[in-house]
Amino acid sequence: MGVFEKALISGEGILQYIPQRYPMVMVDSYYGREGDASYTGYTPAEDSLFCEGGFFQETGIIEHIAQSAAVCAGVEFIEKGEEIPVGFIGAVSKFEVVKLPSVGKTLQTTTREVQKFMDVSLVSSVVEIEGEVIATGELKIFLQKRSDNNQ
């Protein structure tokens, strides 16, 4: 299982890194970073907003990928002693779902920042369940640094 053995941040602790609140929270674990990769997880429950017919839907996977990127970026900003900016999805590309995950199965997500220019990042994510890739995709994310005018 490797990096996904023990979460460094989980449950309510995730909330300090993302602006979403329940029931919109789609990340429940942060496992850390190795090199250029960061690792997160999420176990969808039957009552999740994005579950239908016992499966976590594509829209939920996209939101999970976006929140995974937010948690990973948030951890880095906190480590640097900086305030966490608000991020917005600018584009979703190369998104492919191989298989919808069943409710109760834990998504294990690897996120890499592929490119960064000023306040725009391109991240690539691979979502797996028990070592099987179920989805991949890229997100272009715009960061809005907080100031006294937009807090």
N, C-alpha and C positions, 0 to 999 in steps of 0.2 A: 504494500500500500504506500510505503515511502512517505512523501511530504504530506499526504492526507491523513496520517495517523493521529495527529493531535492538533486541534485548533488552538491558535494563539489568542484569538478573539472570537467570542461566540455570543449568541443570544442578544440580550439587551446592549451589550458592549458594542455591537456593530452600529448601533444608532448614532454614535458620536461621529461616524465617518460618512454618513449619507443623510440627505435631507428627508427621505421618505419615512413615513411612519406606518404602523400597522393599519390596515391590512395590505399596504402596498410594498412591504419589505420582502425582497426576493433573494436575499443573501442572509445566511444565518451563521456562517463560519469564515474566518480568515486564517489560513494555514501558514502564511509567511511568504517569503520571497527567496528565490535562489537565482543568482545571476540576473538576467533580464526578465525572468518569469515570476509572476505572483499567483497565488493559489487561493481560491475561495470555494465555498460549497453552499448548497441549499437543498433542503428536503421538502418538496411541496406536500402540503396536506390537502385532504379532500375539499376543505372549505376555502382553499386559496382562490383568489379572484380569477386566476388564469387556468384553473382546472375544470375540465369538462369530461364527463363520461369516464372518470378514473385516470385521465391523462393530463399532464401539464402541457398546455398549448404553446404554439410557436411564439405568440405575443409575450407570453411569460418567459420564454427562453431569452428573447431579445432583452426584456427588462432585466432579467437575471444577469445577462452579460454586461449591460450598462451599469447596473449597481455593483457588479464585481469590479469593473474598471474604477468606479467611484471609491469603493473601499480601498483598493490598492493605491490610488492616487492620494486619498485622504491619509493613509498611513505614512506615505512619503512626506506629505506636507507637514504633518505633526512631528515627524522625526527631524525635520529641518527647522522646527520652531515657528512655522508659518501657519496662518489661518487657512482652513480648507475652502477653496473656491467652489462656487456652484457650477456644475457641469450640465451641458445640454447636448442631446444627440443631434448632430447635424446631418448625418447620413448613415445608413446601414448598407453594407455591400458584401458581396461574396457570402451571403448568409445561406446556409444549407442545413436542413434538418434531415438527418438520416432516419431517426426514430423518435417518436414522442415518448418521453419518460412517463412511467406509471407513477401514480401517487405513492408517496412513501419511499421512493427510490432516491438516493442522495446524488445530486449533480455535483461533480468535481470539475472545477473550471480553472484552466490555465490561461492567464492573460499576459500579453506582451505588448509593450508600447513599440510600435513599428517605426513611427515617425512623429516628430514634434516640430512645429513651427509656431513661434510666439505662443499664443494661448489656444492653439488647435493641436489636438493629438489624434493620431490614428492608432487604434488598438486592435489587436487580433486575438481572438479567443477560441479555445477548443473546449467543448463541454463533453465530459465522459460520465458514464455510469459503470462502475465495476470494471474499468479498463477499456470499455467499448465506447468509441466516439459516437455521440448521438447528434451533435450539432457543431458547426463552425461558423465563424463570421468575423467581419470587421466593422468597427464603428468609428466614425469621425466625431470627436467630442470637442465642443467649444467650452473653454473655462472662463467664467466671469469672476474675476477677483472682487472680493467684497471691499466696499469703501463706506465711509459715513453716509454717502448718498443712496446706496442700494442695499443696505442691511435689512 
